[in-house]
Amino acid sequence: MNKITICPACESENIYFDGTMYICPDCNYETDGEEQEAAEDNTPRDSNGVELITGDAVTVIQDLKVKGSSMVIKRGTKVKSIRLTDNPEEVDCKIDGSSIVLKTCYLKK
């Protein structure tokens, strides 16, 4: 288990470990420390939690309107050869010859 030194809720430095839980006396926040580990995980994941890698083929799970265009990406559209971006919540891809950035929450592997 990692050592938490700052409370994730109120950012107080008074957090302490009582043997099983980390407790903040200022805001009464309690955690076992696993939440912080999950928050630091920056691997891109699809809507089902499956890890995505560059070159994967994914499917769009709902109709998406493209901003600044009259184009609509229909549910069930298969997207091949995605590219990961610096943001773990977005992937870059090409649909109908247009380069588009899609949110991973609308994709499934």
N, C-alpha and C positions, 0 to 999 in steps of 0.2 A: 504494500500500500504506500502511496506517495505521501509526502509531508505537505500539508496545506498550511500556508502561513497567513493568508488573507481570506476573510469571509467572502464567498462568492455573492452573497445577498447584499451586504451593507459595506463591504470593503474595509471592515475593521481589522486591526491587527491583533485583537484580543482572542482569537479563536484558539481552542485547546482540544486535545485528544483525551477522552476519558477511558480509553481501553477498547471501545468498540465503535464509537462515533466521534466525529469532529463537531464541537458545539461552540456557537458564538454567544457569549453572555449579553451582548448588546442588542441583538435582534432575535434571539432564541432560534436561530437557524441551526438545523442538525443535518449532517450528511455523513455517509460512510466513505466518502472520498472518490467513489466510482463515477459520480456525475462529472467531476472535473476532468477525469481521464477521457470520458466520452466527448466532452466539449472541446478537448484539444485534438481530437481525431479529425484530420483535414482530408481524409480520403473521400473522393467523390462517390456518392452512392445514388442509385436510382430510387424510384418511389417505393420499392419493396425492400430497400436496404442492401441490395447487392452491389458490390464494389464495381466501379466502372474503370476501364483502362483505355488508353488511346488505341483506336482501331476497332473497337467494339461496334456491333450492330445493335441498335435499340429500336423500340417501337413507341410512338407517341400515344399516350393513354387518354387524351381528350382533345377536342377541337381547340386550336389556338389561333387567335388573330395576330397577324404580324403588324407591329407598330409601324406607322408611316407607309403602309401599303394596303392594298385591298386584298392581299393574299391571305388565305386561311389554310392552315395545316390541319388536315382531317385526322380524326382519331384512327389509329391503326396504321398510319404512315410509317413505313420502315425507313430508318436512317442508317446508312452504312458508313463506316470509317469515321467515327466521331474523334475529335481532338479535345483533350483536356485543356482548361485554361488555368490561370492563377487562382481563380475563385472556385472552390470545390463545389459550389452550387450551380455552376454553369458549364456547358460544353459547347464547342464550336463544331458546326457541321455544314454540309451543303444539301439543300433541298431544291430541286428543280433548277439547278445551276446557280442559285443564290446562296451566298455564305450567310448563315444565321447562327446566332447564339441562343441556345435553349436552356431553360432551367431544368435541372435533373429531377425535380419533383414531378415533372410531366412526362417522364420517360420510364420505360421498363426494359430490362435486358432480355 
